[in-house]
Amino acid sequence: MMIGERVPDLSGTTDSGTTLDLNSFVGQWVVIYFYPRDATPGCTTEAGDFRDLHGRFRKHNCTILGVSRDSVASHARFRAKQNLPFELIADVEEIWCKAFDVIHEKMLYGKRHLGVVRSTFLVDPKGLLHAEWRAVKVPGHAAAVLEQLANA
């Protein structure tokens, strides 16, 4: 998927067990951030950064969605513990991950495995990909996304 192309119409199950359709957000900005795993240090920090800036994203008519391959139950615990004001998508079948091409080979403790590469996508109100960040480093990332949104 290239900048300016239409984002696929995806559906997913949220941390509350409801179905969310990506096309229901046409008319507003959407941040979709992919992260490897609930309750790990980097993922917790990233979620907290988006949480802390959530009000500023909302001022730009922007919804934030977090996506990982964790289960609905895992997401529900993580969202509650971190007091996240946005929904988390349980992409256990990797449909969203594959659509955004975020699963790649990674090294962990000297072993190769396929995993989610931390990535963020900014979708415009027409449903077009406006910006993307791949292989994200957490410090300052949520603020950089907000800055891109504010300058759009």
DAMO-V261116 format. One record per run of one state. SS is the DSSP state (helix for helix, strand for strand, loop for the rest). FROM is the first residue (numbers start at 1). LEN is the number of residues. Records with the same first field share a line. If there is no record, write none. Layout:
BEGIN
SS: FROM-LEN  FROM-LEN
END
This chain:
BEGIN
loop: 1-5  7-4  15-4  26-3  35-6  53-1  60-2  69-3  83-4  91-4  100-3  109-2  117-2  124-4  134-7  151-2
strand: 6-1  11-4  19-3  29-6  62-7  87-4  103-6  111-6  119-5  128-6
helix: 22-4  41-12  54-6  72-11  95-5  141-10
END
